Amino acid sequence: MGLGSCYCFDRHREADHRYEKIFYTIVRDLADRDPEMKRVLVDAVKNDGSLKSTVDIVQQWHKLVMEPLGKLSGSTAGTVLIVIEVDKSGGVETRRHLLRILAGKLQDQAIPQITELPPNFCILVTSRPLHDIDDELKGAQHIQQLSIDDISLKVAERDVRAYVSQELKGLSDIQDRDVTVLARTVDGLFEWARLTCGYIKEPLPGLHPIDCFNAVTSRDPGERKNLCMA
């Protein structure tokens, strides 16, 4: 499986209207990874100049995603993963069309539904449990819902270990056994793992990465506090 695109929102930048650019960004990412996708996308924009500036995400979905993908020869190998974070995409009104696209509930029969994506395309939607998102997506046969609370600690630790291993790669002080210890220490919490890796990679003046590692994995709360506050 390869990551085709990852689109996240920032609630502090809602004035940027990032939700209006979602499918522009996704297809650009796909085009950067696949020359044939780039070719059909260029043809689409060349034939309809309005696609360069439209903020209508339903039109973007139709003309920039589904039609170009339908013209691919099938050369894209393997599973293509697209990650979309929806809960920070503005308010209820701004994400309504996006949710209907993801739920396969577009009312215009001329526009392909999400279920008509090529079979090797997979979309991972992440969100906090918000009512409008749950109401729009629940019951869709093509959507498999999973709560983070349902993920076992063993699986979470495995994924965190892979993340930590990648983040700390190149630090000579940190060995494989240290990565395993750190993955267990954060209890499967990715946000804690992210903050911890950042602290280890960029230690405070006078400290080395291994000092920071020892601080965050110490069983002594006093030692953790003293070293982290240095």
Contacts in CASP RR format, 6 or more apart in sequence:
PFRMAT RR
TARGET T0000
AUTHOR 0000-0000-0000
METHOD contacts of the structure
MODEL  1
MGLGSCYCFDRHREADHRYEKIFYTIVRDLADRDPEMKRVLVDAVKNDGS
LKSTVDIVQQWHKLVMEPLGKLSGSTAGTVLIVIEVDKSGGVETRRHLLR
ILAGKLQDQAIPQITELPPNFCILVTSRPLHDIDDELKGAQHIQQLSIDD
ISLKVAERDVRAYVSQELKGLSDIQDRDVTVLARTVDGLFEWARLTCGYI
KEPLPGLHPIDCFNAVTSRDPGERKNLCMA
1 78 0 8 1.000
1 79 0 8 1.000
1 80 0 8 1.000
1 81 0 8 1.000
1 122 0 8 1.000
2 78 0 8 1.000
2 79 0 8 1.000
2 80 0 8 1.000
2 81 0 8 1.000
3 81 0 8 1.000
3 83 0 8 1.000
4 29 0 8 1.000
4 30 0 8 1.000
4 33 0 8 1.000
4 80 0 8 1.000
4 81 0 8 1.000
4 82 0 8 1.000
5 25 0 8 1.000
5 26 0 8 1.000
5 29 0 8 1.000
5 30 0 8 1.000
5 82 0 8 1.000
5 83 0 8 1.000
6 29 0 8 1.000
6 82 0 8 1.000
6 83 0 8 1.000
7 22 0 8 1.000
7 25 0 8 1.000
7 26 0 8 1.000
7 82 0 8 1.000
7 83 0 8 1.000
7 84 0 8 1.000
7 85 0 8 1.000
8 83 0 8 1.000
8 85 0 8 1.000
8 88 0 8 1.000
9 18 0 8 1.000
9 19 0 8 1.000
9 85 0 8 1.000
9 86 0 8 1.000
9 88 0 8 1.000
9 89 0 8 1.000
9 90 0 8 1.000
10 18 0 8 1.000
10 88 0 8 1.000
11 88 0 8 1.000
11 90 0 8 1.000
14 90 0 8 1.000
17 55 0 8 1.000
18 89 0 8 1.000
19 57 0 8 1.000
19 89 0 8 1.000
19 90 0 8 1.000
19 94 0 8 1.000
19 95 0 8 1.000
19 98 0 8 1.000
20 55 0 8 1.000
20 57 0 8 1.000
22 57 0 8 1.000
22 60 0 8 1.000
22 84 0 8 1.000
22 89 0 8 1.000
22 98 0 8 1.000
23 57 0 8 1.000
23 60 0 8 1.000
23 61 0 8 1.000
23 64 0 8 1.000
23 65 0 8 1.000
24 60 0 8 1.000
24 64 0 8 1.000
26 65 0 8 1.000
26 82 0 8 1.000
26 84 0 8 1.000
27 37 0 8 1.000
27 41 0 8 1.000
27 64 0 8 1.000
27 65 0 8 1.000
27 68 0 8 1.000
28 41 0 8 1.000
30 37 0 8 1.000
30 41 0 8 1.000
30 80 0 8 1.000
31 37 0 8 1.000
31 38 0 8 1.000
31 41 0 8 1.000
32 38 0 8 1.000
34 75 0 8 1.000
34 76 0 8 1.000
36 72 0 8 1.000
36 73 0 8 1.000
36 75 0 8 1.000
36 76 0 8 1.000
37 68 0 8 1.000
37 69 0 8 1.000
37 72 0 8 1.000
37 76 0 8 1.000
40 68 0 8 1.000
40 69 0 8 1.000
40 70 0 8 1.000
40 71 0 8 1.000
40 72 0 8 1.000
41 64 0 8 1.000
41 68 0 8 1.000
43 68 0 8 1.000
43 71 0 8 1.000
44 51 0 8 1.000
44 63 0 8 1.000
44 64 0 8 1.000
44 67 0 8 1.000
44 68 0 8 1.000
45 51 0 8 1.000
45 52 0 8 1.000
45 64 0 8 1.000
48 63 0 8 1.000
51 59 0 8 1.000
51 60 0 8 1.000
51 63 0 8 1.000
51 64 0 8 1.000
54 60 0 8 1.000
57 97 0 8 1.000
57 98 0 8 1.000
57 101 0 8 1.000
58 97 0 8 1.000
58 101 0 8 1.000
58 106 0 8 1.000
58 108 0 8 1.000
58 111 0 8 1.000
61 101 0 8 1.000
61 111 0 8 1.000
62 111 0 8 1.000
62 112 0 8 1.000
66 111 0 8 1.000
66 112 0 8 1.000
66 116 0 8 1.000
66 117 0 8 1.000
67 112 0 8 1.000
69 117 0 8 1.000
69 118 0 8 1.000
69 121 0 8 1.000
70 118 0 8 1.000
72 118 0 8 1.000
74 118 0 8 1.000
76 118 0 8 1.000
76 120 0 8 1.000
77 120 0 8 1.000
78 120 0 8 1.000
79 120 0 8 1.000
79 121 0 8 1.000
79 122 0 8 1.000
80 120 0 8 1.000
80 121 0 8 1.000
80 122 0 8 1.000
81 122 0 8 1.000
81 123 0 8 1.000
81 124 0 8 1.000
82 121 0 8 1.000
82 122 0 8 1.000
82 123 0 8 1.000
82 124 0 8 1.000
83 123 0 8 1.000
83 124 0 8 1.000
83 126 0 8 1.000
84 98 0 8 1.000
84 102 0 8 1.000
84 123 0 8 1.000
84 124 0 8 1.000
84 125 0 8 1.000
84 126 0 8 1.000
85 125 0 8 1.000
85 126 0 8 1.000
85 127 0 8 1.000
86 95 0 8 1.000
86 98 0 8 1.000
86 99 0 8 1.000
86 102 0 8 1.000
86 125 0 8 1.000
86 126 0 8 1.000
86 127 0 8 1.000
86 133 0 8 1.000
87 126 0 8 1.000
87 127 0 8 1.000
87 128 0 8 1.000
87 130 0 8 1.000
87 133 0 8 1.000
89 95 0 8 1.000
89 98 0 8 1.000
92 132 0 8 1.000
95 132 0 8 1.000
95 133 0 8 1.000
96 132 0 8 1.000
96 136 0 8 1.000
99 132 0 8 1.000
99 133 0 8 1.000
99 136 0 8 1.000
99 137 0 8 1.000
100 106 0 8 1.000
100 136 0 8 1.000
101 114 0 8 1.000
102 114 0 8 1.000
102 123 0 8 1.000
102 125 0 8 1.000
102 136 0 8 1.000
102 137 0 8 1.000
102 143 0 8 1.000
103 114 0 8 1.000
103 136 0 8 1.000
103 137 0 8 1.000
103 140 0 8 1.000
103 143 0 8 1.000
104 113 0 8 1.000
104 114 0 8 1.000
104 115 0 8 1.000
104 140 0 8 1.000
104 142 0 8 1.000
105 136 0 8 1.000
105 140 0 8 1.000
106 113 0 8 1.000
114 123 0 8 1.000
114 142 0 8 1.000
115 142 0 8 1.000
117 123 0 8 1.000
125 137 0 8 1.000
125 143 0 8 1.000
127 133 0 8 1.000
129 147 0 8 1.000
137 143 0 8 1.000
137 145 0 8 1.000
138 145 0 8 1.000
153 187 0 8 1.000
153 188 0 8 1.000
156 188 0 8 1.000
156 189 0 8 1.000
157 183 0 8 1.000
157 184 0 8 1.000
157 188 0 8 1.000
159 188 0 8 1.000
159 190 0 8 1.000
160 183 0 8 1.000
160 186 0 8 1.000
160 188 0 8 1.000
160 189 0 8 1.000
160 190 0 8 1.000
160 193 0 8 1.000
161 179 0 8 1.000
161 180 0 8 1.000
161 183 0 8 1.000
163 190 0 8 1.000
163 193 0 8 1.000
163 194 0 8 1.000
163 197 0 8 1.000
164 179 0 8 1.000
164 182 0 8 1.000
164 183 0 8 1.000
164 193 0 8 1.000
164 196 0 8 1.000
164 197 0 8 1.000
165 176 0 8 1.000
165 179 0 8 1.000
167 193 0 8 1.000
167 194 0 8 1.000
167 197 0 8 1.000
167 198 0 8 1.000
167 201 0 8 1.000
168 174 0 8 1.000
168 179 0 8 1.000
168 182 0 8 1.000
168 197 0 8 1.000
168 200 0 8 1.000
168 201 0 8 1.000
168 209 0 8 1.000
171 200 0 8 1.000
171 201 0 8 1.000
171 209 0 8 1.000
173 208 0 8 1.000
173 209 0 8 1.000
173 210 0 8 1.000
173 213 0 8 1.000
174 200 0 8 1.000
174 209 0 8 1.000
174 210 0 8 1.000
174 213 0 8 1.000
178 213 0 8 1.000
178 217 0 8 1.000
181 217 0 8 1.000
182 193 0 8 1.000
182 196 0 8 1.000
182 213 0 8 1.000
182 216 0 8 1.000
182 217 0 8 1.000
183 193 0 8 1.000
185 196 0 8 1.000
185 216 0 8 1.000
185 217 0 8 1.000
186 192 0 8 1.000
186 193 0 8 1.000
186 196 0 8 1.000
196 216 0 8 1.000
199 212 0 8 1.000
199 216 0 8 1.000
199 228 0 8 1.000
200 209 0 8 1.000
200 212 0 8 1.000
200 213 0 8 1.000
200 216 0 8 1.000
201 209 0 8 1.000
203 209 0 8 1.000
203 211 0 8 1.000
203 212 0 8 1.000
204 212 0 8 1.000
204 230 0 8 1.000
206 230 0 8 1.000
207 227 0 8 1.000
207 230 0 8 1.000
211 227 0 8 1.000
212 227 0 8 1.000
212 228 0 8 1.000
214 227 0 8 1.000
215 223 0 8 1.000
215 224 0 8 1.000
215 227 0 8 1.000
215 228 0 8 1.000
216 224 0 8 1.000
216 228 0 8 1.000
218 224 0 8 1.000
218 227 0 8 1.000
END
